[in-house]
Amino acid sequence: MIPFKTDPIQFRQRQLFPTYIFDLLPKDHPCFVFDDIFQMLDTSSVEEQYSPIGQRAYPPRILVGILIYAYSHGVFSSRKIAQKCREDLGFMYIAHLHKPDFRVLSDFRKNHLEFLRSCFIQSARLAKGLGLVRLGHVALDGSKFKANTSKHKAMSYGRIEQLEKELGGQVEAMLEQARQCDEGEDAELGDASGYEIPKDLEEKQKRLQKLQEAKEALERREKDENPGKPIDPKKQISFADKDARIMGKNGQFDYAYNAQICVDEEHQIIVGQHVSTACNDSGELGEALDQVKTTMGRVPEKLSADNGYMSGENLEKLEQAQVDGYIAPGREGKKKSSKWIDKAEFVYDEQSDSFICPGGHRLECCRVGKDGRRLYQAEVQACQQCEHRPRCCRSKRGAPRTIRTDGYEDLRRKMAHKMSEPQARETYRKRKTIVEPVFGHMKNLGFRGFLLRGLEKVKGEFALMCAAHNISKVARAILGGIVDLRERRMMQLAA
């Protein structure tokens, strides 16, 4: 006797009456909730761009629904998404049995970047309308995502200039050779065509053009970031994605973008996002607050961020926005170290504009930079006779202790004092459980790098990923009975 189940009789036999294939899915399958949510998206801005002339296009609501559903399930390649729409019942339901080609999906993703950003904003506002967002405490963090290029497709400014001269000379030599050949053949052939540009010359001209384009892009970038300064020959640029920058840590560096998200404490809904080409987070807090205000209509009551955001510029942005900030001060906010005496242990005297060290000696201001940074230095004799010298002065040449500061020093000290209080540390401790799991979830899905190239396209793709995250959270809340989407629909109809 065979111990296995036999195939059902209808497996290889057509049924007399057709069945609804989506009855094969569980009644609580997420695709049904996702589709209900997609019906609430406003796609009018994209629909207006289509013309009634010609072949009918796929509805934008269907295409963006497919992309969001795919990104929320870790499917990012347009070819794999198109395959899913033919083979996966959940994708087939989201696609309403349409079968868009991979180029249709890819072009829609590339050509409607502003609409993808709008979808993110709609997803965050939908979550707020359902009561999943409070804006009481928002955590900010950044993470590096690989650009669609590599270090092997890049070159330094010095090397570009060198190759430009070499290729330019080779092209000129080949053109001169071709001219001489033409002159000889003109005498023999007259007006007949007897010579074509060699393939080798054509390839060298293309290479020279790419080098010149990369050089111009790097020069524009350096002019914006370091106006009036000569370009460092070691500065690099990628030929494939000229906006990407070398980023990384722990000795691992590659071309990447710095993605920033603000996540609400209630249900880990992303309420603000943007992408930057900055290698660190020291200037990103102001843009993050602006994005939250644009998305949600107001700034949060509290905001927490790690030590990477501990800069004077960021602290000033918090104060201007009147947001209760909690930023880790790092070493400067800690108490006495058994090894080194830190700047936080020096007392600033506003009247004399000087610092007093733990040994009672005064550090006077000796230099003021154009950017407002100030350098304070102690007297050589005072440091040589001080008992704290082994733990205070790190100079191998015996120079006295110095302190560098700027106009934001008072704000930094206020934050350090605030973060020394138990209540502030307890608030800050929640940051890890609010924002870091969101980045972890994205990367566990497989979203570790961008498919599109160029800053503007990357911004659109990241907005798509954030919208997918938010809608997944909303769908989970609906399936879990936390919120009811029907009530939201009734409110919209009444409005």
Secondary structure, 3 states (H helix, E strand, C coil): CCCCCCCCHHHHCCCCCCCCHHHHCCCCCHHHHHHHHHCCCCCHHHHCCCCCCCCCCCCHHHHHHHHHHHHHCCCCCHHHHHHHHHHCHHHHHHCCCCCCCHHHHHHHHHHCHHHHHHHHHHHHHHHHHCCCCCCCEEEEEEEEEECCCCHHHEEEHHHHHHHHHHHHHHHHHHHHHHHHHHHHHHHHHCCCCCCCCCHHHHHHHHHHHHHHHHHHHHHHHHHHHCCCCCCCCCCEEECCCCCCEEEEECCEEEEEEEEEEEEECCCCCEEEEEEECCCCCCCCHHHHHHHHHHHHCCCCCEEEECHHHCCHHHHHHHHHHCCEEEECCHHHHCCCCCCCCCHHHCEEECCCCEEECCCCCEEEEEEECCCCCEEEECCHHHHHHCCCHHHHCCCCCCCCCEEEECCCHHHHHHHHHHHCCHHHHHHHHCHHHHCHHHHHHHHHHCCCECCCCCHHHHHHHHHHHHHHHHHHHHHHHHHCCCCCHHHHHHHHHHC
